[in-house]
Amino acid sequence: MSSIHFLPYPDPSHVGATFGIAKALERRGHKVRYLAPLDFQEVITSQGLDAMPICEDILPKGSFMISRELFASKMVEFKLFQMICKGELDDMIARVKPELLVVDSYAQHMALIGYKVGIPTLLLSPTLPRVRDRWVPPLTEPLVPKSPLSKLKVRLSWWEYDLFRLYLRSRGVQDPLCRIALSANYPLAQIDTRGFFPVLKLIPELILCPEVFDLPRSRIQNFLHYVGAYTDLRKKESADFPWENVSPDKPLVYCALGTLSHRFREARSFLQTVISAVAARPDLQLVVSIGNHLSIDDFGAATPNIILVNRAPQIEILKRADVMITHGGLNSVKECILLGVPMIVFPWSRPVNAVRVAYHGLGLMGDVKKISARQIQSMIDTVLKDRSFRTRTESMRKRFIEADHSDLGVKAMELVLSARSTMVLLKNRLG
């Protein structure tokens, strides 16, 4: 049995994305412990996993509830980077003595601590690869690269980004990760800075998604490894729900905007548009998870075919749903695929997953800034009537299940635990 410590990015969706692989490791006899802020201790332990608080001085209890997003606070970010550069977290990592440190790719600055103190370290990404590829559109662009014109637009988007990057360099802007890398004796030449996010090329990165869902790439970097969805469809969902109000005789539309819907200023107006669309269609039924930051009273009296709740047991609802309206978070997308539910995706800022859904024909992609009740009705009808969406989703579901049966994520971690040269083994054994 090995001791494996997870260091997730302090965000509910990122933490939740790791539960599947953490439980898979424990089933193999490994001991998993999370190093996470106090606000995430309960959600982790509720899944039967161990958790240890970290950085309690700058991330005290209630920090997440106050700021709603920890690293949105520049002061917290600055303090954390200062602590890492000064080596103030080195002793903490060394003291817990993990045999393997697994760090969220969005907190890769923490992975440099493991690199510095000599602890075997992997990056675990709950999103698709962030490394730049000339065939894949920038993460801000809703481009589906199927036609020659769309592929040309992808190239133009990257040229535009390169001009912006040159401007930043002329202003002396440098990513803090480079400063941390210097303090950890990590070679700057091994940081890929061509994309929107810097990428550490010497630390293997496991992508929590099957490769089949991604767009075709010109090349797969040897430090990136798609290991499967590892979606925990048996995780505990504490939300109560009025199941007696769900009619088995009507197509069920489920709408939810994820755990971070409070970030979206237009969330209330968008949800109201969806509600208005289905309220005019008594032949449909709608379940809406509005989030804890909104009140059911904000939307007035619902019609009999609409159920509004602050939180919904998403997995159980998806087992009955015919289509999901979503913001396109990868956790929700993977759950839809694994439960065979086509999607209508309205991305808020980064249409990365929405582009893949549209590319593979698993649903439709909409523009949240140009939406009306009539358009939503039309999109729902299209997905419900065109059975090819469900057929393609079912085909993708089978590919996901095949990938998960391979258990590549657990095998990759066990290879790192049993070998010194992690990059060589992962490259040779996992492709």
N, C-alpha and C positions, 0 to 999 in steps of 0.2 A: 504494500500500500504506500502510495506517494502523497506528499503534501503539496497541493496545488492551490495557489492563492489568486483569486480574481480581483482585478482592480478596474471596476467599471467606470465609465463616464457618468457623472451624477445627473442622470436624466432617467425618468421612469421607463421610457421606451427602450433605452439602451440597457438598463439593468434587466428588464424583463426579457430582452432578447437572449440573454445568456443562460436562462434557467434550464432550457432543454439540454444544452451540452454539459452544464454543471451536474445535472441529475444523471446524465449518461455516464459521466466520469465516476460518480459515486456508485452507480450500479456495477461498475468494473472494479470496485474496491478501493478507489482513491479517496482521499480526504480533501474536500473542497472547502475553502474559507474565503469569504468576501472581505476586502478592505474597502469600506465605504463610509460616507458621512453618516452622522447620527440619524438624519431624516429618512435614510433608506434601510435602517436596521430591521424595522418591523416587516416591510414588504418582502425582504429577503428571508427572514426567519419563518414567515408565514408559509413559505414553500418548503419548509423542512431543511433549509440550508443554514450553515453557520455564517455569522457575520461579526466583524470586529471594527469598531469605529476608528477613523483616522482624521487628522487635521482638525481636532475639536476646537482649537483656539480660533481658527479663521472660518470654520464651518460648524458653528454650534447648533444645537437643536433648534429647529424652526427656520434655519437659513433658507431652505428651499421654499418653504411656504411663504416667506416674506418676499423673496426676490422672484419666485416662480421659475427662475432659471439661474442656477448658481454662477455659471461662468459669464452671464450677462453682466455681472458686476465687475467692472474693470478693476476695482480695488482688490477684490478677492483674487482675480486672475494675476494681478501684479504681485500680490503677497506670495501666492503659490509659486510663481516663477522665481521670485527672489529666494524662497526657501530651497528650491531645487538647485539653483545655481550655487548657493552657499553650502550645499551638501547637508542641509538640516534634516532632510528626509532619508538620508542614506542609512542612518542607524536604525530607523523604524523598519525599513525593509529588511535589513540584515538581521534585526532582532527576531522577527517572526520566522526567519529561516525557511522560506518556501523552497521546495525542490524545483518548482517551476512557477514563474510569475506570468500571469495572463492579463494583459493590459488592453483596454478598449482602444481602438485605433484613434478615436477622437481625444484620447488622453495620452497620446504617444510620448509626450514629454516625460511622463512617469516611467515609461519603458526605458528611458535613458538612465534612470537610477539603477534598474536591474543590470543594464549593460555596464555601468560604471563599477558596481560592487561585485560583478562576476556571477550573478544569478541567471540561470537559463531563463530566457524571456521570449514570449510570443506576443504578437498583436492579434486581437480578435475583433473583427469588424462586423457590427450589426447592420452595416450598409454595404452597398456594392462598391467595388474598388474605386478609390479616389485618384488613382494614378492616371495621368493624361494618356490618351490614345487618339490618333488622328482620325480614326473612323467613328469615334464615340463623341457625341455633342457635349459641350461644357455643361456642367450640372445645372446651370441657370436657364438653359435653352430648351423649350418644348419641341424639339425637332425629332421626328421619327425618320431615321436614315434608311429609307427604302428606295426612293426614286433618285435618279441622278441629280435632280435639282436640290433635293433635301440634303444629299451628300455634299454638294457644293456649298450649301448654307452652313453645314458643319465646319468645313474648312474656313469659311469666311468668319465664323464666330470665333474660332481659335486665333485667327489673325488679329481680330479686334481685341481679344484678350491679351495677346502679346504686346500690342501697343499700350494697353493700360498698364501692363507689368513694367514696361520700359519707363512709363511716367512715374510709377511708384519708386523705381530704382533711382530716377533722377532726383527724387525728393528725399532720398536716403532712408526709405522705409525698409526695414529688415524684419523677417519673421523671428519672434522670440525663440523659436525652436533651435535656431542656429546658435544662439548664445548659450542655451542649455547644453547643446551638443558639444560645444567647446569646453564647458565645465566638466563634461563626462568623458572627455578624450575620445569622442566619437568623430570620425573623419567627415568633414563637411562635404567632401566629394561623393560620399555615399548617402546624400540626401537629395532626392529628386524634387526640385523646386519648379518644375515646368507647369504644373497644374495649379488649381485653386488652393490646394493644401499641400504642404511639404510631406514627403513620404520617406520613411527610414528604410533604406534598401538592405541593410545588414540584419534586420530583425524580421523573421518570417511572419507573414500576416495571413491569418485564416479568415476567409470570407464566409459568413453564415448565410449562404445561399448557394443553390446549385448553379453551375456555370450556364446551364441551358436557359436560365431566365435572363441572363445578361445579353447585351448586344454583341454581335460579332466584333472581335478586336483584331487589330493588325498583328498583335503579339501578346502573349501572356507573360508578364514579368516573372522571373524565377523565384521571387520572394513572395508571390501571391498564390494562394491555394484556395479554391472553392471547395468547401467541405460538406455542403448540405445545409438544409434549412434549420435543423435542430429546433423546430417549433414545438413547444410543449403544449399539446392539445389537451392535456389532462391537468393543467395548472389550476389551482384553486381560484375561483372567481366568487368574491363575497357579495356582489350586488344582488339585492332582492329584485324580483321581476314578476309582474302580473301575468303569468302564463295563461291564466284563464281567459284573458282578453284577446289572445291570439287565435284567429280563425284559420282552420286548416283548409278552408274552401277558397281562399283568395291568395294570389301571388304576394309574397312578403318581400318588401323593400326595406333594407336596413341601412340607416345612415348614421355614421359616427366619424368624428374628425380627430380621433386619437387623444392621447394623454396630454398633449400640449396645445389644445385648441384655444386656450386662453391667450396664446401668442398672436392669434389672428384677429385683427380688429373687425374684420368683416364676418366673423363666425356667426354672430346673431342674425344678421341680415341674410346670409346664405342659408342658414337653417330655416329661416322663415320662408324663403323662396321654395325650398324643398317641401316644407309643410303645406304651403299654399298649392303646390303642384298636385300633391296626392290628395289633399282635401277635396279637390274638384273631381277626383276619380274614385268613386265608391267601390269600383271593381278591384281596387288595389288596397293593400294594407301596408302601413308604414310604422316602423319602430325607429325612434330618434334618440340617440344618446347625446344630450346637449352639453355635458361636462359639468363639473362642480362649480364653475365660475358663473354659470347662468342659472336663472330660476325658471321653473316651468311656467310661472305666472307671466314671464316676459313674452310669452307667445300666445296669450289669450286662451280661450276655450278651444280645445281640440275636438275635431269631429270623431265620430265613433270608430273610424278606420285608422286612427292615428294614436300611437302610444308614445308619450314623452316621458323619459326618465333621465335623471342626472348621470347615472352610470348603468351600463347594461352588461350582463354576462355574455360577452361578444361571441365566444366560441359556441356556446349553446344556441344562441340566436342564429349564427351562421349555418348551423346544422339544419335549420328550417328555412333559411332565406333563399330567395330566387335571384337576387341581385343586391350588391352592396354599393352605396354611394360613400366614397371615402376620399380623404385628402392624399392618400397614396403612401403612407408610411410603410416601410418594408415589413414590419411585423404584421400589420393588417393584410397586406397583399399576400404574404406567405400563408396566413390563415385561410384567406379566401381560396387560394389555389389548392391547399391541402383538403379543403372541404368542398371543392368543386363549385364555387360561387363566382360567376362573372362579375365584373366591376364597372362602375362609372367613376372615374377618378378626376377630381378637381384639385390639382396641386396648388399649394399656396405660394411657395417661393422656389423650391427646387424640384422640377418635374422628372427627376431621375427615374423613379419607379413607374410613373405614369407613362413615360415614353416606352418603357419595356412592355407594359400592359398593352399599349396600342400596337406596338411592333409585333407582338406575338398573337394578337387578336383575341386577348382574354377579356376585352371590354373596350370602353370608349374613354377618351380623354377630353375633358371640357376646360373652358376658360372661366375661372371663378369671377373675373372682372366683367364678363359679358354673358351673363346667364339670366334666364327668365324662367318662370314657372312653365310656360309652354315648351321651352327647349328641354327642360328636365323631363316633362311628360313624354316628349318625342324620344329622348335617349332611353328612358325606361322601356318604352314600347319596342324600340329597336333591339335592345338586349334580350327582352323576354320573348320576342317573336322569332328572332334569328337564332335558331338552335346551334348554329356553328360556334357561337361564343361559348356555350356550355361544353360543346364537344372538344374545342381546343383547350378549355380550362381543365377538362377531365384528362386529356392527353398530357398536359403539363403536370397535373397531379401525380400521374403514374411515374413521370420522370423524377419528380421530387421524392417520392417514396423510394425509388431505386437508389437515389443518391444518399438518402438517410440510412438505408439498409447497409450501405458500405461503411458507415461510421468513420469516415475519414478524419473528422475533427478529433475524436478520441485517439485514433491511431497516430495522428500527427503529434499530439501531445505526449503520447507514450514513447514515440521515437525520440523526441527531444529529451525526455527523462532518461533514456537509455544510451544516449550518445553525446559526444562532445561537439562534433561538427554538425549542428542542426541544419544549416543551410544545405550542406551536401546531401544529407540523408533525405530531407524533404524534397529536394529537387529530383533525386534519383528514384525515390520510392513512390512519390505522389504525382510525379509528372510535371 
